[in-house]
Amino acid sequence: MTQPERIILNEEQKRLLRKLLSAKDSFEQLHSLAHTIEDNSYMKKEHDYLEEQAGAYDYIFWDTLEKLTGETIDTLYPASGDQTEEEKALREEAERVLEARKISDIFNLLKED
């Protein structure tokens, strides 16, 4: 498989990309925190607050992505089965990366001994 040509970003595109990554990270953190307390009925207010905050970051993510690429959630996640194939390929790539890291860690441990 050939590598795609590298994209050179201007400063505004870099700023939007940083904002995009930061918004996604904030969404994930807040959503995870909310998930950890969702079964605690006495923490409903806290759960709702965290979900509301996570939702705001999710909105910022998609708004920024549209500004950066012109793509929307509807164009990037069509209802067709195409996304399933992309997700499968991404999972396979992630598994290869994980396996390579495990092998690298084993060799690093052997070097230390």
Contacts in CASP RR format, 6 or more apart in sequence:
PFRMAT RR
TARGET T0000
AUTHOR 0000-0000-0000
METHOD contacts of the structure
MODEL  1
MTQPERIILNEEQKRLLRKLLSAKDSFEQLHSLAHTIEDNSYMKKEHDYL
EEQAGAYDYIFWDTLEKLTGETIDTLYPASGDQTEEEKALREEAERVLEA
RKISDIFNLLKED
9 17 0 8 1.000
13 68 0 8 1.000
16 64 0 8 1.000
16 67 0 8 1.000
16 68 0 8 1.000
17 68 0 8 1.000
19 60 0 8 1.000
19 64 0 8 1.000
20 61 0 8 1.000
20 64 0 8 1.000
20 65 0 8 1.000
20 68 0 8 1.000
23 57 0 8 1.000
23 58 0 8 1.000
23 60 0 8 1.000
23 61 0 8 1.000
23 64 0 8 1.000
24 57 0 8 1.000
24 61 0 8 1.000
26 54 0 8 1.000
26 57 0 8 1.000
27 54 0 8 1.000
27 55 0 8 1.000
27 57 0 8 1.000
27 58 0 8 1.000
27 61 0 8 1.000
30 50 0 8 1.000
30 51 0 8 1.000
30 53 0 8 1.000
30 54 0 8 1.000
30 55 0 8 1.000
30 57 0 8 1.000
31 50 0 8 1.000
31 51 0 8 1.000
31 54 0 8 1.000
31 55 0 8 1.000
33 50 0 8 1.000
34 47 0 8 1.000
34 50 0 8 1.000
34 51 0 8 1.000
34 54 0 8 1.000
37 43 0 8 1.000
37 46 0 8 1.000
37 47 0 8 1.000
37 50 0 8 1.000
38 47 0 8 1.000
40 47 0 8 1.000
62 72 0 8 1.000
62 73 0 8 1.000
65 71 0 8 1.000
65 72 0 8 1.000
65 76 0 8 1.000
66 72 0 8 1.000
77 83 0 8 1.000
END
